[in-house]
Amino acid sequence: MPSWSLIPSVAVDAFSIAIVGFAITVSLSEMFAKKHGYKVDANQEMYAIGFCNILPSFFRCFTTSAALTKTLVKESTGCQTQISGLVTALVLLLVLLVIAPLFFSLQKCVLAVIIVVNLRGALRKFLDVPRMWRVNRVDASVWLITMGTSALVNTELGLLVGVLASAFFVLGRTQRAQILELGRADTREHYEDASSYRGLQVHPKVAVFRYAAPIYYANQSLFKKCLYKRIGLDPVKEKARRVKFNKSKHQEENGGKSNMKPEENRPEAVTLMLDQESSRKLHSLVIDCSGVLFLDTAGVNALKEVLKDYGEVGIKVVLVQCNPSVLDSLERGGYFSSKNDGDVGKNNMIFFTISDGVQYAQSLATANGDFGSQV
């Protein structure tokens, strides 16, 4: 049995070797599978490598994994089955026992030339970098960062840097997601980005928006900020203005003096906070969740805050096209049981299509107090 006292000393190196060996094996398998027209199961490869390393570990064998140079040499010479491995083992045994003295005086540069010639297929991959950059700069950047770190420093650090760079770019993409306002096509009930397509109609009193990113702890505040900005109405600030206006009005009724400016001492300044360039009157907000892959606790709380804040200023929020994962997160997070202007049990209005959500929003009464009639 292996000596378990050595595990703390070799754990880090063993983990790096396992990851690098698996990555090289799967990458080579997929490359040749694509070239020769067959499929590769990564899980099957992982099990094979695992058993090939567990069993020989009791006999002090070397770690088993795919070899880049030998694989390319075999592929270039026409090998197609595992019998080539047996032939290679026999040739290596013959070289070690008999032919090794004949290569004693052979210079290393000659051996290097043999390896480079057989690696010409892999080296030609550098010619694909400009095409990769034109197709997707993010993926090309991750490839260049990983390759550069692995070549200049070491493979373990290059692998770690590549994983961190990939995670950083994925996180950056979710931070750059924007709220898109959707418009309806004239001929059918189909909604798309109103700024990207021509001829789409926007409902006068119902705004439809789509957020094409998961809502979680890192971007939940950005989601609310972008939503408030696109609608042109920040419910938190609007509630503060309403409280200030009511307080000023109460002081005037009691004979006191108001500290508000004359232009702020009007109902319109309090109840209407839409952008000056916008003349739309909204009473409902439909959020398309088809692009939301998942929600965490912070994301559910963000949607609950949007529902509550807009409900307090007279705007109904409706969610549509939620996938089962999002619905499960909303249910476990208590979204359907939250209170909105005293209406308990009316927040479970989830629709399968945008048109159903819009029709429901249009069926609601447009007057919701003074604020609902003006906004």
Buried (B, 14 or more C-beta within 10 A) or exposed (E): EEEEEEEEEEEEEEEBBBBBBBBBBBEBBBBBEEEEEEEBEEEEBBEEBEEBBEEEEEEEEEBBBBBBEBBBBBBEEEBEEEEBEEEBEEEEEEEEEEEEEEEEEEEEEEEEEEEEEBBEEBEEEEEEEEEBBEEEEEEBBBBBBBBEBBEEEEBBEBBBBBEEBBEEBEEEEBEEBBBBBBBBEEEEEBBBBBEEEEEBEEBEBBBBBBBBBBBBEBBBEBBBEBBBEBBBBBBEEBEEBBEBBEBBBEBEEEEEEBEBEEEBBEEEBBBBBBEEEEEBBBBBBBBBBBBBBEBBEBBBBBBBBBBBBBBBBBBBBBBBBBBEEBBEBBBEBEBBEBBBBEEEEEBEBBBEBBBBBBEBBBEBEEEBEEBBEBB
